Amino acid sequence: MPVKTRGLKRVFNLASTYRYDEQHQAPVCVLNAETADPAHVMNGTCFEMDEQSLDRLLARESGYDFCPITAFGYYDEAEIINAYYFKARDFEPYRYLSSSKAQAHYLNLCLSGCSVFGQPFIDDFISSTSFWDIDQDGQKAIWQEHF
């Protein structure tokens, strides 16, 4: 289910513990959610999980805190959902690998997930996502490579 939330921003700033670029001999940079201005809107998805699946997800994402949040329906903000998101803990910021095929694959995976909900959802994903330690021109170049 597509949703929105406020007060968070999405940032590429985390070294993956299981996605790796063989060519660059480096971890792929993955997304993190960080606290933002309360008016900042970030889109995402909510889904239900059975207890066994949730336990496996929590084990896989053990480097993150599992934080409660209020989400709102993407198309109907009157729909309120009590949800959770993952926020990395105790990490050194990590830079997006601009010339990496493995890195591009991860970004394309994110964008293809967004495409299920249409172009406005993709546009909102892009507008609420940034890249640590990459200037605005560099960020524009990353997005342009994917469209």
Steps between C-alpha positions, in 0.01 A plus 500: 500500500650836404529746789648834604655603826630828637819590682728252322733517202654219297881512459749281319762498777540146630743225401307180437590195704401260220498689167851519355661637186766253385647741245559778754564259790261703713157472658208649313354813661142441617217715623446625850218704653596802708312757701403807297296816533150404626345633176726285277299228325650163407314227315537128553307177519326317782428131502390240750727213597447181693707454815751260343567734206536795734752308712708424188483863388606626843795256499608614153467868590672468838708814442187711514264614774138399435314827564125564525353769276165632387449462127222641285341356190685626193175578317285570807679664793193444717606135507733468800728198542710410802819372341873452550813601314866404525760756608870412498684516828867560574627548146756709319347685202586328174507646149293377205715317241414709194684285245394161638274259311406330828410839645289585193326162535398584857363842396312340209353246742368788712360683197335189357326449834373857480378452142227265624326811636553724197712794391384740775623250760837474322522880486427523874763233572758701308407832663523348850832319445849644527857374476748564781806702398390551137419853380178592318655466153630155588159397633329621182747295293418185701126538439547584130683172446185314605248666268 
